Amino acid sequence: MTIPDHDLIVIGAGFAGMYTTIHAERRGLNVLGLEAGSDVGGTWFWNRYPGARCDVESLDYSYSFDDELQREWRWSERYATQPEILSYLNHVADRFDVRRHYRFGERVTTAVWDEQDHVWDVTTESGLRATARWLVMATGSLSRPVLPEIPGRDDFAGEVLQTSAWPDAPVDFAGKRVAVIGTGSSGVQAIPIIADGAAELTVYQRSANYSVPAFNRMLDDAEWELQQAGLVERRELSWNGAAGSPWTSHPVPYSEADEAEREAVFEESWTRGGVLFAKAFQGLTVDPVINDAARVFFERKLAEKVLDPQVRADLTPSDHPVGTKRICTDTNYYETYNRPHVELVNLRREPITQVTADGIRTAERLREHDVIVYATGFDAMTGALTSIDVRGRDGRSLREEWSGFPQTYLGVALPGFPNLLVLNGPGSPSVLSNMALTSEQQGEYALRLIDHCTANQLTSAEARADAAQDWTDHGLELASRTLFGDAPSWYTGSNIAGKARGFLPYIGGFRAYIDRCDAVAEAGYAGFVLSSR
């Protein structure tokens, strides 16, 4: 009989992994953390590109489980930058002595379930091997970067950078001819800052995205004290909200508002900044009439920012309704294209045919570059999990199981993979919500299940296949009632060639999801098969 080295292994040291590790220790569990990076931080460890900033307000994008922690950390801006978020997570790691549980620089390659002993056997690239009763995958929703398959991509003789794996040292663009491929969130944030330093900047855009200014500001003492005074209420609103934040839509339905009120609501929502624009009216991402009104408003704003009519047309989204791809949060993104040394290449009209030693060749011509920056996104929601060779009951492969659309129960448990608990995975609110709070909820729910099994001398918990099928179908059905379902986005896997299409996160709302999870737990974890060796 194999006696496991640990009660649980946690893979990942971002928000979810750190929360789970802290609270596993508080329960007296023997926990081992494994992290590919050299320190804590998760996505904020890797994504160090210039302009990297969270699109959830800093006061909300932080842990809520410790009141003293909430009060002692002073955010400096409304929307925190990557360095400040990473500093915060380092502070949390120091405060709760998280690092002593982790082995850093350990990229997990295999995880194999031992059915006889009910133990997970985990191996890393370095050859480290560890066993545990429970395996918690806190691997992140956006942590598996992808590069486009372009002929000659590796032939470029200049400097190659990737926003999702940015070097620690500052990058000097002064006097250089820079290409940026990709205009998702990372590209939108990096492009204005790269333009400040580069001699020439060429942006290669496949799909135009909706982007709304952040309207960021420094938080002065008066505003900070006001926010602290209302923090308890703000957190309560967030935990009971649809997306883990205190913001809600206008209380008057769009159909009952006159033109003046509609305009005022759109304007107010615009000045909230970023993704909050999609909350202007209830049903904005459900009702085509409301969505089209938001589109018209956006296009008027765009016309105020971009001078050249052709560039403006190329920057106007045409393949998805407002909000059905995540709205980007920017600072002077559109205004950057008014600068004389910045060029936009519309890849729908002028596709890339080859990367050469000197630059990028399109269907029309060769443009020479000194630097190419890939801001080309991630294999979202599933990629970090399928990059590991996970073998469950009877040797079944997670990678093969998920070559079709992934089935999960509550986004946490998978049929055929006992004691494997996924945090912020497909079928959970994750990327549609405030990931700081979803990470707390997910980590706590995994630990509650472990508590239940320990108290009842159970050694295995596995999602029933029918429960996972019902939950997955429920999520897809909810998405089909909205404008999200058919939009080409990483929400549906359409950015990855060959990936099964379907809306991956749970769209039913954060509070509704929490209630469903609690109901399952209160019913003795209905939908799970619980057993002992």
C-alpha positions as CSV (number, residue, x, y, z in Angstrom):
1,M,0.0,0.0,0.0
2,T,1.3,3.5,-1.0
3,I,1.2,6.0,1.9
4,P,1.0,9.4,0.3
5,D,3.7,11.9,1.0
6,H,1.2,14.7,1.4
7,D,-2.5,15.2,2.0
8,L,-2.7,17.4,-1.0
9,I,-0.6,18.8,-3.8
10,V,-1.5,22.2,-5.1
11,I,-0.2,23.1,-8.6
12,G,0.1,26.8,-9.1
13,A,1.0,29.8,-6.9
14,G,-1.4,32.5,-8.1
15,F,-4.5,33.7,-6.3
16,A,-6.2,30.3,-6.2
17,G,-3.1,28.3,-5.3
18,M,-2.0,30.6,-2.5
19,Y,-5.5,30.7,-1.0
20,T,-5.8,27.0,-1.0
21,T,-2.3,26.5,0.5
22,I,-2.9,29.0,3.3
23,H,-6.2,27.4,4.2
24,A,-5.0,23.8,3.9
25,E,-2.3,24.6,6.4
26,R,-4.9,26.2,8.7
27,R,-6.8,22.9,8.6
28,G,-3.7,21.0,9.6
29,L,-3.2,19.4,6.2
30,N,0.2,18.5,4.9
31,V,0.3,20.5,1.6
32,L,2.9,20.6,-1.1
33,G,2.8,23.4,-3.7
34,L,4.4,23.1,-7.1
35,E,5.0,26.1,-9.3
36,A,6.8,26.4,-12.6
37,G,7.9,30.0,-11.9
38,S,10.6,31.0,-9.6
39,D,8.2,32.7,-7.1
40,V,4.6,33.3,-6.4
41,G,2.3,35.4,-8.5
42,G,0.7,33.2,-11.2
43,T,-0.3,35.2,-14.2
44,W,1.1,38.3,-12.6
45,F,4.5,36.7,-12.3
46,W,4.7,35.9,-16.1
47,N,2.8,38.8,-17.7
48,R,5.3,41.6,-17.1
49,Y,4.8,43.4,-20.4
50,P,4.7,47.2,-20.4
51,G,1.3,48.5,-19.5
52,A,0.1,45.3,-17.9
53,R,-2.8,46.2,-15.6
54,C,-5.8,44.5,-14.1
55,D,-9.3,45.4,-15.5
56,V,-10.9,44.8,-12.1
57,E,-10.6,47.7,-9.6
58,S,-7.7,47.1,-7.2
59,L,-9.9,47.3,-4.0
60,D,-11.9,44.4,-5.4
61,Y,-9.1,42.4,-6.9
62,S,-7.7,41.3,-3.6
63,Y,-8.3,38.7,-1.0
64,S,-11.2,39.2,1.4
65,F,-10.6,36.4,3.9
66,D,-8.5,38.4,6.3
67,D,-9.7,41.8,7.4
68,E,-6.3,42.9,8.7
69,L,-4.8,42.1,5.4
70,Q,-7.5,44.1,3.6
71,R,-6.8,47.1,5.8
72,E,-3.0,47.1,5.9
73,W,-2.4,47.0,2.1
74,R,-2.7,50.4,0.5
75,W,-3.4,50.3,-3.2
76,S,-2.1,53.4,-5.1
77,E,-4.3,53.4,-8.2
78,R,-7.8,52.6,-9.1
79,Y,-6.6,49.8,-11.5
80,A,-3.4,48.3,-10.3
81,T,-0.5,47.6,-12.5
82,Q,1.3,44.3,-12.7
83,P,4.2,45.3,-10.5
84,E,1.8,46.5,-7.7
85,I,-0.3,43.3,-7.9
86,L,2.8,41.2,-7.8
87,S,4.1,43.2,-4.8
88,Y,0.7,42.5,-3.1
89,L,0.9,38.8,-3.7
90,N,4.5,38.7,-2.4
91,H,3.3,40.6,0.7
92,V,0.6,37.9,1.2
93,A,3.2,35.1,0.7
94,D,5.4,36.8,3.3
95,R,2.6,37.4,5.8
96,F,1.3,33.9,5.7
97,D,4.7,32.2,5.1
98,V,3.4,30.5,2.0
99,R,6.7,29.8,0.3
100,R,7.8,27.2,2.8
101,H,5.1,24.9,1.3
102,Y,6.2,25.4,-2.3
103,R,8.8,24.0,-4.6
104,F,9.5,26.6,-7.3
105,G,10.9,26.1,-10.7
106,E,9.0,22.8,-10.9
107,R,6.8,22.3,-14.0
108,V,4.5,19.4,-13.6
109,T,4.6,16.9,-16.5
110,T,2.5,13.9,-15.3
111,A,-0.1,13.1,-12.7
112,V,-1.2,9.5,-12.5
113,W,-4.1,8.2,-10.3
114,D,-3.3,5.0,-8.3
115,E,-6.7,3.3,-8.1
116,Q,-5.6,0.7,-5.6
117,D,-4.4,3.2,-3.0
118,H,-6.4,6.2,-3.9
119,V,-3.3,8.4,-4.4
120,W,-2.1,10.8,-7.1
121,D,1.5,10.3,-8.2
122,V,2.9,13.6,-9.6
123,T,6.2,14.1,-11.6
124,T,7.9,17.3,-12.7
125,E,10.3,18.1,-15.5
126,S,13.3,18.1,-13.1
127,G,12.4,14.5,-12.0
128,L,10.8,15.5,-8.7
129,R,8.2,13.0,-7.7
130,A,5.5,13.3,-5.0
131,T,2.3,11.6,-4.0
132,A,-0.9,12.9,-2.3
133,R,-4.4,11.9,-1.6
134,W,-5.8,15.0,-3.3
135,L,-4.5,17.0,-6.4
136,V,-5.7,20.6,-6.7
137,M,-5.1,22.2,-10.1
138,A,-4.7,25.9,-9.5
139,T,-3.1,26.2,-12.9
140,G,-4.9,29.4,-14.1
141,S,-7.4,30.1,-16.8
142,L,-5.0,32.2,-18.9
143,S,-1.6,30.5,-18.4
144,R,-0.9,28.5,-21.5
145,P,0.4,30.9,-24.1
146,V,0.0,30.3,-27.8
147,L,2.1,31.5,-30.8
148,P,0.6,31.7,-34.3
149,E,1.7,29.1,-36.8
150,I,3.3,31.4,-39.4
151,P,5.7,30.2,-42.0
152,G,9.3,31.2,-41.2
153,R,8.3,32.3,-37.6
154,D,11.7,31.0,-36.3
155,D,13.7,32.6,-39.1
156,F,13.5,36.2,-37.7
157,A,17.0,37.4,-36.9
158,G,15.9,40.3,-34.6
159,E,14.6,40.3,-31.1
160,V,11.4,38.2,-30.4
161,L,9.3,39.0,-27.3
162,Q,6.0,37.5,-26.0
163,T,3.7,39.4,-23.7
164,S,3.0,36.3,-21.7
165,A,6.6,35.6,-21.0
166,W,8.2,39.0,-20.8
167,P,11.8,39.3,-19.6
168,D,12.5,40.6,-16.1
169,A,14.9,43.3,-17.4
170,P,13.4,46.4,-19.0
171,V,13.2,46.3,-22.8
172,D,14.5,49.4,-24.7
173,F,12.6,50.1,-27.9
174,A,14.4,53.4,-28.6
175,G,15.3,53.8,-32.2
176,K,13.8,50.4,-33.2
177,R,11.3,49.3,-35.7
178,V,8.8,47.2,-33.7
179,A,6.0,44.9,-34.8
180,V,3.2,43.9,-32.5
181,I,1.1,40.9,-33.6
182,G,-2.2,40.8,-31.7
183,T,-4.7,43.4,-30.3
184,G,-6.3,41.5,-27.5
185,S,-6.0,42.9,-23.9
186,S,-2.2,42.5,-23.7
187,G,-1.6,44.1,-27.1
188,V,-4.0,47.0,-26.3
189,Q,-2.2,47.7,-23.1
190,A,1.3,47.4,-24.4
191,I,0.9,49.2,-27.8
192,P,0.7,52.8,-26.5
193,I,3.8,52.4,-24.3
194,I,5.8,50.6,-27.0
195,A,4.8,53.5,-29.3
196,D,6.3,56.0,-26.9
197,G,9.8,54.5,-27.3
198,A,9.9,53.0,-30.8
199,A,11.1,54.7,-33.9
200,E,8.4,52.8,-35.9
201,L,5.5,50.7,-34.7
202,T,3.5,48.4,-36.9
203,V,0.5,46.7,-35.4
204,Y,-0.8,43.6,-37.1
205,Q,-4.5,43.1,-36.2
206,R,-6.5,40.1,-37.1
207,S,-9.7,41.1,-35.3
208,A,-10.7,44.5,-33.9
209,N,-11.8,44.4,-30.3
210,Y,-13.9,46.7,-28.2
211,S,-11.8,48.7,-25.9
212,V,-12.9,51.3,-23.3
213,P,-10.6,53.7,-21.5
214,A,-9.7,52.8,-17.9
215,F,-10.2,56.3,-16.6
216,N,-7.6,55.3,-14.1
217,R,-6.5,57.6,-11.3
218,M,-4.3,57.6,-8.3
219,L,-6.2,57.0,-5.1
220,D,-5.7,59.9,-2.8
221,D,-6.1,59.6,1.0
222,A,-9.6,61.0,1.0
223,E,-10.9,58.5,-1.5
224,W,-9.0,55.7,0.1
225,E,-10.5,56.5,3.5
226,L,-14.0,56.7,2.0
227,Q,-13.5,53.3,0.3
228,Q,-12.3,51.7,3.5
229,A,-15.3,53.0,5.4
230,G,-17.6,51.2,2.9
231,L,-15.4,48.1,2.5
232,V,-17.7,45.7,4.4
233,E,-20.7,46.7,2.3
234,R,-18.6,46.7,-0.9
235,R,-17.5,43.1,-0.2
236,E,-21.0,42.0,0.5
237,L,-22.2,43.4,-2.8
238,S,-19.4,41.7,-4.6
239,W,-20.0,38.3,-3.0
240,N,-23.7,38.6,-3.8
241,G,-23.2,40.0,-7.3
242,A,-23.3,38.4,-10.7
243,A,-19.5,39.0,-11.4
244,G,-17.9,39.3,-8.0
245,S,-17.8,43.1,-8.0
246,P,-20.1,45.8,-6.5
247,W,-21.2,47.2,-9.8
248,T,-24.7,46.6,-11.2
249,S,-26.6,47.7,-14.3
250,H,-28.9,50.7,-14.5
251,P,-32.2,49.8,-12.6
252,V,-34.5,51.1,-15.3
253,P,-34.8,48.7,-18.2
254,Y,-33.6,49.9,-21.6
255,S,-37.1,49.6,-23.1
256,E,-38.5,52.0,-20.4
257,A,-35.8,54.6,-20.7
258,D,-36.2,57.6,-23.1
259,E,-33.4,58.6,-25.4
260,A,-31.9,61.1,-23.0
261,E,-31.8,58.6,-20.2
262,R,-30.2,55.9,-22.4
263,E,-27.5,58.3,-23.6
264,A,-26.8,59.4,-20.0
265,V,-26.6,55.7,-18.8
266,F,-24.2,54.8,-21.6
267,E,-22.0,57.9,-20.9
268,E,-21.9,57.1,-17.2
269,S,-21.0,53.4,-17.9
270,W,-18.3,54.5,-20.3
271,T,-16.7,56.6,-17.7
272,R,-16.7,53.7,-15.2
273,G,-14.2,52.3,-17.6
274,G,-13.3,49.1,-19.3
275,V,-15.4,46.0,-18.9
276,L,-17.9,47.9,-16.8
277,F,-19.3,49.5,-20.0
278,A,-21.0,46.1,-20.7
279,K,-23.1,46.6,-17.5
280,A,-24.8,49.7,-18.7
281,F,-28.2,48.1,-19.1
282,Q,-29.5,44.7,-18.0
283,G,-29.5,42.4,-20.9
284,L,-26.9,44.2,-23.0
285,T,-25.2,40.9,-23.9
286,V,-28.6,39.2,-24.4
287,D,-30.8,41.6,-26.3
288,P,-29.5,42.5,-29.8
289,V,-31.4,45.9,-29.7
290,I,-29.6,47.0,-26.5
291,N,-26.3,45.7,-27.8
292,D,-26.7,47.5,-31.0
293,A,-27.4,50.8,-29.1
294,A,-24.1,50.2,-27.2
295,R,-22.3,49.6,-30.5
296,V,-23.6,52.9,-31.9
297,F,-22.5,54.7,-28.8
298,F,-19.0,53.1,-28.9
299,E,-18.5,54.0,-32.6
300,R,-19.3,57.6,-31.8
301,K,-16.6,57.6,-29.2
302,L,-14.2,55.9,-31.5
303,A,-14.8,58.6,-34.1
304,E,-13.8,61.2,-31.6
305,K,-10.5,59.4,-31.0
306,V,-9.2,58.2,-34.4
307,L,-8.7,60.8,-37.1
308,D,-8.1,58.7,-40.2
309,P,-11.3,57.2,-41.6
310,Q,-9.7,54.0,-42.9
311,V,-7.8,53.3,-39.7
312,R,-11.0,54.0,-37.8
313,A,-12.9,51.5,-40.0
314,D,-10.2,48.9,-39.4
315,L,-10.4,49.5,-35.6
316,T,-14.2,49.0,-35.6
317,P,-15.2,45.5,-34.4
318,S,-17.3,43.7,-37.0
319,D,-17.3,40.0,-35.9
320,H,-18.9,40.1,-32.5
321,P,-21.4,42.0,-30.4
322,V,-20.3,44.4,-27.7
323,G,-19.0,42.5,-24.6
324,T,-19.1,39.0,-26.1
325,K,-15.3,39.1,-26.3
326,R,-13.9,40.6,-23.1
327,I,-13.8,44.3,-23.4
328,C,-10.3,45.6,-23.2
329,T,-9.4,48.3,-20.7
330,D,-6.9,50.8,-22.1
331,T,-5.0,54.1,-21.7
332,N,-4.8,56.1,-25.0
333,Y,-4.9,53.0,-27.2
334,Y,-7.0,54.4,-30.0
335,E,-5.2,57.8,-29.9
336,T,-1.9,55.9,-30.5
337,Y,-3.0,55.4,-34.2
338,N,-3.0,59.1,-34.8
339,R,0.8,59.2,-34.3
340,P,2.8,59.4,-37.5
341,H,5.2,56.6,-36.7
342,V,2.4,54.1,-36.0
343,E,0.9,51.9,-38.7
344,L,-2.1,49.5,-38.5
345,V,-2.2,46.5,-40.8
346,N,-5.6,44.8,-41.1
347,L,-4.8,41.1,-41.5
348,R,-8.3,40.4,-42.9
349,R,-7.4,42.5,-45.9
350,E,-3.6,42.0,-45.9
351,P,-2.7,38.6,-44.3
352,I,0.8,37.7,-43.1
353,T,2.3,35.2,-45.5
354,Q,5.8,34.7,-44.0
355,V,8.2,35.9,-41.3
356,T,11.6,36.4,-42.8
357,A,15.0,37.1,-41.3
358,D,14.4,40.8,-41.8
359,G,10.7,41.2,-40.9
360,I,7.2,40.3,-41.8
361,R,5.9,39.7,-45.3
362,T,2.2,40.2,-46.0
363,A,0.2,39.6,-49.1
364,E,1.1,43.1,-50.2
365,R,4.7,43.7,-49.1
366,L,7.6,43.1,-46.8
367,R,8.0,45.3,-43.7
368,E,11.3,45.3,-42.0
369,H,11.5,45.1,-38.2
370,D,14.1,45.0,-35.4
371,V,11.7,43.5,-32.8
372,I,8.6,41.3,-33.1
373,V,6.2,41.2,-30.1
374,Y,3.7,38.4,-30.0
375,A,0.6,39.4,-28.1
376,T,-1.3,36.4,-29.3
377,G,-3.1,35.1,-26.2
378,F,-3.7,31.8,-24.6
379,D,-5.2,28.4,-24.9
380,A,-7.8,29.5,-22.3
381,M,-9.5,27.6,-19.6
382,T,-8.2,24.1,-20.6
383,G,-4.7,24.6,-22.0
384,A,-2.8,24.6,-18.7
385,L,-4.5,21.3,-17.7
386,T,-4.1,19.5,-21.0
387,S,-0.5,20.4,-21.2
388,I,0.0,18.0,-18.3
389,D,-0.3,14.3,-19.0
390,V,-3.1,13.6,-16.4
391,R,-4.1,9.9,-16.2
392,G,-7.2,9.0,-14.2
393,R,-9.1,5.8,-13.5
394,D,-8.0,2.9,-15.8
395,G,-5.4,5.2,-17.4
396,R,-7.8,7.5,-19.1
397,S,-6.2,10.6,-20.4
398,L,-7.5,14.0,-19.6
399,R,-6.0,15.4,-22.8
400,E,-7.9,12.8,-24.8
401,E,-11.1,13.3,-22.8
402,W,-11.0,17.0,-23.5
403,S,-10.2,16.7,-27.2
404,G,-14.0,17.1,-27.3
405,F,-15.7,19.7,-25.2
406,P,-14.7,19.4,-21.6
407,Q,-17.2,18.0,-19.2
408,T,-17.0,19.0,-15.5
409,Y,-19.2,19.0,-12.5
410,L,-19.5,22.6,-11.1
411,G,-16.2,23.3,-12.9
412,V,-14.4,21.6,-10.0
413,A,-14.7,17.8,-10.5
414,L,-14.2,15.5,-13.5
415,P,-15.8,12.0,-14.0
416,G,-13.1,9.4,-14.2
417,F,-10.5,11.5,-12.3
418,P,-11.1,11.0,-8.6
419,N,-9.7,13.5,-6.1
420,L,-8.7,15.8,-8.9
421,L,-10.1,19.2,-8.0
422,V,-9.8,22.0,-10.6
423,L,-10.0,25.7,-9.6
424,N,-11.4,28.3,-12.0
425,G,-11.8,25.6,-14.7
426,P,-14.3,25.2,-17.5
427,G,-17.8,25.2,-16.1
428,S,-17.0,27.7,-13.3
429,P,-17.5,31.5,-13.4
430,S,-13.8,32.1,-13.4
431,V,-12.9,34.7,-16.2
432,L,-16.4,36.2,-16.2
433,S,-16.0,37.2,-12.6
434,N,-13.5,38.8,-10.2
435,M,-10.8,36.1,-10.1
436,A,-9.6,37.1,-6.6
437,L,-13.0,36.2,-5.1
438,T,-13.6,33.2,-7.4
439,S,-10.3,31.9,-6.3
440,E,-11.3,32.1,-2.7
441,Q,-14.6,30.4,-3.4
442,Q,-13.1,27.7,-5.5
443,G,-10.2,27.0,-3.0
444,E,-12.6,26.9,-0.1
445,Y,-15.0,24.6,-1.9
446,A,-12.3,22.1,-2.7
447,L,-11.1,22.1,0.9
448,R,-14.7,21.7,2.2
449,L,-15.0,18.6,0.1
450,I,-11.7,17.3,1.5
451,D,-12.9,18.1,5.0
452,H,-16.1,16.1,4.4
453,C,-14.3,13.1,3.1
454,T,-11.8,13.2,6.0
455,A,-14.5,13.5,8.6
456,N,-16.3,10.5,7.1
457,Q,-13.2,8.4,6.5
458,L,-13.7,8.6,2.7
459,T,-10.6,8.4,0.5
460,S,-12.1,9.1,-2.9
461,A,-14.5,11.8,-4.4
462,E,-15.4,11.7,-8.1
463,A,-18.0,13.5,-10.2
464,R,-20.7,11.2,-11.6
465,A,-20.7,11.2,-15.4
466,D,-24.4,12.1,-15.5
467,A,-24.0,15.0,-13.1
468,A,-21.1,16.3,-15.2
469,Q,-23.1,16.0,-18.4
470,D,-26.1,17.8,-16.9
471,W,-23.9,20.6,-15.5
472,T,-22.1,21.0,-18.8
473,D,-25.3,21.0,-20.8
474,H,-26.8,23.5,-18.3
475,G,-23.9,25.9,-18.9
476,L,-24.1,25.6,-22.6
477,E,-27.8,26.1,-22.6
478,L,-27.5,29.3,-20.5
479,A,-24.9,30.6,-22.9
480,S,-27.1,29.9,-25.9
481,R,-29.7,32.3,-24.5
482,T,-27.1,35.1,-24.8
483,L,-25.1,36.8,-27.6
484,F,-21.9,35.1,-26.2
485,G,-22.5,31.6,-27.7
486,D,-21.7,32.3,-31.3
487,A,-19.1,35.0,-30.9
488,P,-15.6,34.0,-32.0
489,S,-13.5,34.3,-28.8
490,W,-11.2,32.5,-26.4
491,Y,-14.3,32.1,-24.3
492,T,-15.4,29.5,-26.9
493,G,-12.0,28.2,-27.9
494,S,-12.2,29.7,-31.4
495,N,-8.7,31.2,-31.1
496,I,-7.2,27.7,-31.1
497,A,-7.2,25.7,-34.3
498,G,-8.8,22.3,-33.8
499,K,-10.2,23.1,-30.4
500,A,-13.7,21.9,-29.7
501,R,-16.1,24.9,-29.8
502,G,-18.4,25.8,-26.9
503,F,-18.8,28.4,-24.2
504,L,-16.3,27.4,-21.5
505,P,-17.0,29.5,-18.4
506,Y,-20.2,29.4,-16.4
507,I,-22.4,32.3,-17.4
508,G,-25.2,31.9,-14.8
509,G,-23.6,34.4,-12.4
510,F,-21.2,34.3,-9.4
511,R,-23.9,34.3,-6.7
512,A,-26.1,31.8,-8.4
513,Y,-23.0,29.5,-8.8
514,I,-22.1,29.8,-5.2
515,D,-25.6,28.9,-4.2
516,R,-25.6,25.8,-6.4
517,C,-22.2,24.7,-5.0
518,D,-23.6,25.1,-1.4
519,A,-26.7,23.2,-2.2
520,V,-24.6,20.3,-3.6
521,A,-22.5,20.3,-0.4
522,E,-25.6,20.5,1.9
523,A,-27.0,17.5,0.1
524,G,-24.0,15.4,1.1
525,Y,-22.2,16.3,-2.2
526,A,-25.0,15.1,-4.5
527,G,-23.6,14.3,-7.9
528,F,-20.3,12.9,-6.5
529,V,-19.4,9.3,-5.9
530,L,-17.7,9.1,-2.5
531,S,-15.9,5.9,-1.4
532,S,-13.1,4.4,0.6
533,R,-10.3,2.1,-0.4
